[in-house]
Amino acid sequence: MKLRALVVGGSGLLGAPATRALLARGHDVTVIDRGTRPLPEGTARLIADRGDASGLAAALARRHFDVVLDLLAYDRSDVARLFAVPGFEVGHYLLVSSGQVYLVSAERRPPFREPDAELPIMPEPSEDALDFANWRYGVGKREAEVAARELAVLHGTRATALRLPVVQGAGDASRRLWAYLQRLRDGGPLLLPGGGEDRVRFVWAEDVARGVVALAEGATAPAAAYNLSQPDEPRLRDLVSAAAELLGVHANVVDCTWEALAAAGLDRLVSPFSGPWCSRPDPSLALSDWGFEGSPTARWLPEVVRTHLAESDPEPHPGYARRAVECALVSAFDNRT
């Protein structure tokens, strides 16, 4: 059966693959965004700012969609604004949430299972603290999920939250994987706090798109929220070594502490996948309920590295601007030994 699908924010890291996957299955796909990026051929477009209630109403009033994939809901008000559009009807509302809903808990028990999002929230950090933006994002996503469940009941529709860890794929504006690839390519040292022993877990954007299609087409998924992620949890240093092998270079990993980085005026941008704000959601419920299984690292990493290397004019990761300071710090380490 051909479905009418709406993708809210359909041209980025997650939106483009999901749109392509839905189109490939023969569904009618409409994207609503600001109209600044190209869309896959065959996509209809509505232009509105997600934060503008009147603009949303003008674009979506009295429209019906069998499935809505919402990539731009960051808090309760975002969800409420969409459901408040007059005459707007949704069959199945898919809210893209985040593994960050687990990381704002006062008690963290990775790998995280879905009920862990109900654990009490840690105290709010001060607004000038390094953790504040991450805390606000995770709490906002928790609130968006609650709003989606409540409004779905009120409107007689269905809502499912998809909790994702860091997403890997083409067109990643965060440049986080590129942060490591840049450093590997220049041949210099790669500073990894704790030696890169932290376990990491990601999800490939193409796998998320596959999951979206399955849910849109009626996969039996009774829970209110599901973790979507890869099945394996490599150490960060092993991920870096695998990336180095794909580049044909040696990974010169240097163990360091956060304190040494801070003393040198460096921060978390040195190693974006290190530290406490990289979630590790357990994907077993999605596998058992509706057969979703993400691709392991060995499957997605070569594809994502290839897409990064194919970029004609790659934008550097913000932290790379202080690369000389990193190298000087490693030299200082060497001089002490």
C-alpha positions in Angstrom: 0.0 0.0 0.0 1.3 3.4 -0.9 1.7 5.6 2.1 1.7 9.4 2.5 4.8 10.3 4.5 5.9 13.6 6.0 9.6 14.1 6.9 10.1 17.1 9.2 13.6 18.3 8.2 14.4 15.9 5.4 17.6 17.0 3.8 20.3 16.3 6.5 22.2 13.4 7.9 19.1 11.4 8.8 16.5 13.0 6.6 18.0 12.4 3.2 18.5 8.6 3.7 15.0 8.2 5.2 13.5 10.1 2.3 15.3 8.1 -0.3 14.3 4.8 1.5 10.6 5.7 1.6 10.7 6.8 -2.1 12.4 3.6 -3.1 9.4 1.7 -1.6 7.0 3.7 -3.7 5.6 5.9 -1.0 4.6 9.6 -1.5 7.1 11.7 0.5 6.7 15.3 1.5 9.5 17.2 3.3 8.9 20.3 5.3 11.9 22.4 6.0 13.3 25.9 5.3 14.0 25.0 1.7 17.7 25.6 1.7 19.0 22.2 0.6 18.3 20.0 -2.4 16.0 17.0 -1.9 15.9 13.6 -3.6 14.1 13.5 -6.9 10.4 12.8 -6.5 10.1 14.5 -3.1 7.4 17.1 -2.6 8.4 20.1 -0.5 6.6 22.4 2.0 8.6 25.4 3.3 8.2 26.5 6.9 10.3 27.2 10.0 9.8 24.5 12.6 9.7 27.1 15.4 7.0 29.3 13.6 3.6 28.1 14.7 1.8 30.2 12.1 4.1 29.0 9.3 3.5 25.4 10.3 -0.2 25.9 10.3 -0.2 27.6 6.9 1.8 24.7 5.4 0.2 21.7 7.2 -3.4 22.7 8.1 -6.0 20.0 7.2 -3.4 17.7 5.7 -3.3 14.0 6.6 -0.2 11.7 6.6 0.0 8.1 7.3 3.5 8.5 8.9 5.4 11.5 10.1 9.1 11.3 10.8 10.0 14.2 13.1 13.8 15.0 13.0 13.5 18.5 14.5 11.7 18.1 17.9 14.0 19.1 20.7 11.5 19.7 23.5 7.8 19.6 24.5 6.9 22.8 22.7 8.2 21.5 19.3 6.0 18.5 19.5 3.0 20.5 20.8 3.4 23.1 18.0 3.1 20.4 15.3 0.1 18.7 16.9 -1.6 22.1 17.3 -1.8 22.6 13.6 -5.6 22.8 12.7 -6.9 19.7 11.0 -3.4 18.1 10.9 -3.8 14.3 11.1 -1.1 11.8 11.7 -1.4 8.0 11.5 2.0 7.1 13.1 4.2 9.7 14.6 7.9 8.8 14.7 9.9 11.0 17.0 13.7 10.9 16.5 15.0 11.1 20.1 18.4 10.5 21.5 20.5 8.3 23.7 21.1 11.5 25.6 17.8 10.8 27.5 19.9 8.2 29.5 22.9 10.4 30.1 21.0 13.0 32.0 20.1 10.4 34.7 21.7 10.8 38.1 22.6 7.1 37.8 24.1 5.8 34.6 24.2 2.1 33.8 25.4 1.5 30.3 24.6 -0.1 28.0 21.2 1.5 28.4 17.8 -0.2 28.1 14.6 1.7 27.4 13.3 1.8 31.0 16.5 3.6 32.0 15.0 6.8 30.6 12.7 6.9 33.6 15.5 7.2 36.1 15.7 10.5 38.1 17.4 13.3 36.3 20.7 14.7 37.6 20.7 18.3 39.0 20.8 21.0 36.4 24.4 22.3 35.8 25.0 26.0 35.8 24.6 27.6 32.4 28.3 28.3 32.1 29.3 24.7 32.8 30.6 22.4 30.0 27.8 19.9 30.6 24.9 22.3 30.5 24.2 22.1 26.7 24.3 18.3 26.8 22.1 18.3 29.9 19.5 20.6 28.3 19.5 18.5 25.1 18.8 15.3 27.0 16.2 16.8 29.2 14.5 18.4 26.2 14.4 15.1 24.4 12.8 13.4 27.4 10.2 16.1 27.5 9.5 15.8 23.8 8.9 12.0 24.2 6.4 12.6 27.0 4.6 15.2 24.9 4.5 12.8 21.9 2.9 10.0 24.0 0.4 12.4 25.6 -0.6 14.1 22.4 -0.9 10.8 20.5 -3.4 9.6 23.0 -5.3 12.9 22.8 -5.4 12.8 19.0 -6.1 9.1 18.7 -2.9 8.3 16.9 0.3 6.3 17.5 3.6 7.6 18.6 7.0 5.8 18.7 10.3 7.4 19.9 13.5 6.3 18.3 16.4 6.7 20.6 19.7 7.1 18.7 23.3 7.3 19.8 25.7 9.3 17.6 24.7 8.9 14.0 27.3 8.1 11.4 26.8 8.8 7.7 27.3 11.1 4.7 26.7 14.8 5.2 27.4 14.7 9.0 27.5 18.4 9.9 29.0 17.6 13.4 32.3 16.5 11.7 33.0 14.3 14.7 34.3 11.2 12.8 36.2 13.6 10.5 37.9 15.0 13.6 39.7 11.6 13.9 40.2 11.1 10.2 41.9 14.6 9.8 44.4 13.8 12.6 45.1 10.3 11.2 45.7 11.8 7.7 48.2 14.4 8.9 50.4 11.7 10.5 50.6 13.3 13.9 49.6 12.1 17.3 46.1 11.3 18.3 45.3 12.3 21.9 42.8 9.9 23.5 41.8 10.5 27.1 42.1 7.3 29.0 43.9 5.8 26.1 40.7 5.3 24.2 39.5 2.4 26.4 36.0 3.8 26.5 33.4 1.6 24.7 31.5 3.4 21.9 28.3 2.6 20.1 26.9 4.4 17.1 24.1 3.9 14.5 24.5 4.2 10.7 22.0 6.7 9.1 21.2 4.1 6.4 20.1 1.6 9.1 17.9 4.3 10.7 16.2 4.8 7.3 15.6 1.1 7.0 14.0 1.1 10.5 11.8 4.0 9.6 10.5 2.2 6.5 9.8 -0.9 8.6 7.8 1.0 11.1 6.0 3.1 8.5 4.9 -0.1 6.8 3.5 -1.7 9.9 6.2 -3.5 11.8 4.9 -4.9 15.0 6.5 -2.5 17.5 4.3 -2.1 20.6 6.7 -0.2 22.8 6.6 3.6 23.1 10.4 3.9 22.5 13.1 1.8 20.9 16.9 2.1 20.9 18.3 1.8 17.4 22.1 1.2 17.3 24.8 -1.1 16.0 25.1 -4.4 17.9 28.8 -4.2 18.8 30.6 -1.9 21.3 34.3 -1.5 20.2 36.8 0.4 22.3 37.4 3.9 20.8 41.1 3.1 20.2 40.0 0.0 18.2 37.6 2.2 16.1 40.4 4.6 15.5 42.8 1.8 14.5 40.2 0.4 12.0 39.8 3.9 10.5 43.5 4.2 10.2 43.7 0.9 8.4 41.1 2.1 5.9 43.2 5.2 5.3 46.4 3.2 4.9 48.1 5.0 7.8 49.3 4.2 11.3 47.3 5.4 14.3 49.7 7.1 16.7 47.5 7.0 19.7 48.7 8.9 22.8 47.2 8.3 26.2 46.3 11.5 28.1 44.1 12.8 30.8 41.4 15.4 30.7 43.4 17.4 33.3 46.4 17.5 31.0 44.3 18.7 28.1 42.6 21.4 30.2 46.0 22.6 31.4 47.1 23.0 27.8 43.9 25.0 27.0 42.4 22.1 25.1 38.9 20.7 25.5 36.6 17.8 24.4 36.9 18.8 20.8 40.2 16.9 20.8 38.3 13.6 21.0 34.6 14.0 20.4 33.7 10.4 21.2 35.5 10.4 24.5 33.9 11.4 27.8 30.5 11.0 29.5 28.2 12.3 26.7 28.5 9.6 24.1 25.6 7.2 24.7 25.6 3.4 24.5 21.9 2.3 24.0 21.2 -1.4 24.1 19.3 -2.3 20.8 18.0 -5.7 22.0 14.3 -4.7 22.3 14.1 -3.5 18.7 15.6 -6.8 17.6 13.2 -9.0 19.7 10.1 -6.9 19.0 10.3 -6.3 15.2 13.6 -7.7 14.0 15.6 -4.5 13.6 19.3 -5.1 13.7 21.9 -2.4 13.0 25.0 -2.9 11.0 28.2 -3.6 12.9 31.2 -1.3 12.8 32.9 -3.4 10.2 30.0 -2.9 7.8 29.3 0.9 8.1 32.8 2.3 8.9 34.3 1.7 5.4 31.2 3.3 3.8 31.2 6.3 6.0 35.0 6.9 5.7 34.7 6.6 1.9 32.0 9.3 1.9 34.1 11.6 4.0 37.1 11.2 1.8 34.9 11.8 -1.3 34.0 15.3 -0.2 35.3 17.9 -2.6 36.1 20.6 0.0 35.7 19.1 3.4 35.0 21.4 6.3 37.4 20.8 9.2 36.3 19.8 12.6 36.3 22.9 14.9 38.8 21.3 17.2 41.4 20.9 14.5 42.1 24.7 14.6 44.3 24.0 17.7 46.1 21.0 16.2 49.5 22.6 16.8 48.7 22.8 20.5 47.9 19.1 20.6 51.2 18.3 18.9 53.1 20.6 21.3 51.5 18.9 24.3 52.6 15.5 23.0 56.2 16.8 22.6 56.0 18.0 26.2 55.0 14.5 27.2 58.0 13.1 25.3 60.4 15.5 26.8 59.4 14.5 30.4 60.1 10.8 29.7 
